[in-house]
């Protein structure tokens, strides 16, 4: 049996079981007219029981006590949508996403422009999360009457990506920023034609995603075999030169020396997008 310890708002209560273990429970109208000591059914279909580390739970309790219940309900619907589409999310998303939605709507109502210049990269690298984000923007408009720009879908997608269960400790924003910067460098060298609607470009971005995630996770190739690099240098010198510029950028920006094998595979993908 779990009983209500504190009512945070009409959609959120803090409960405690007979062992003194606390959980945050989210459910539409769950806290309406309730008082501490009232029982809560643990098997209710429309309720979400969130167990978090003590520090996170305190933050969640403080946050949800200050945010209108409608944002909690909208977060629940977004998470349900994501789950229905195969995304497994850590409960921490209820804290981060609810806070973000409240702030995003508040900024929009104050006329503060929301800008995310990585929308195309997010849409390409994380299509499932971006699709959920777009539907979330529609939900916010329907329920709150707030017209958020499409860029907001990318912001929501970032929260979903970072909340993925089993995900390595890699920040999706860092990944997308690195992808965007490499794509800019390659485009400026003229070694490849990158079109947002092109299949080869999508494959190129997919390679960059794999590279960026391994890069930030410290799992780059360490092979000493330079056969591919030497071969490509002879056959596709322009692509290799472009990849070398990426190597210089990474060295300068992150102080990491990319091995020849990584540069070779990057050059190979650049060559596939070559205008020649």
Buried (B, 14 or more C-beta within 10 A) or exposed (E): EBBBBBBBBBBBBBBBEEEEEBBBBBBBEBBEEBEEEEEBEEEEEEBBBBEBEEEBBEBBBEBBEEBBBBBBBBBBBBBEBBEEEEBEBBBBBBBBBBBBBBBBBEBBEEEEEBEBEBBBBBBBBBEBBBBBBBBBBEBBEEEBEBEBBEBBBBBBBBBBBBBBEEBEEBEBBBBBBBBBBBBEBBBEBEBBBBEEEEEBBBEBBBBBBEBBBBBBEEEBBEEEEEEBBEEBBEEBEBBBBBBBBBBEBBEEEEEEEBBBBBBBBBBBBBBBBBEE
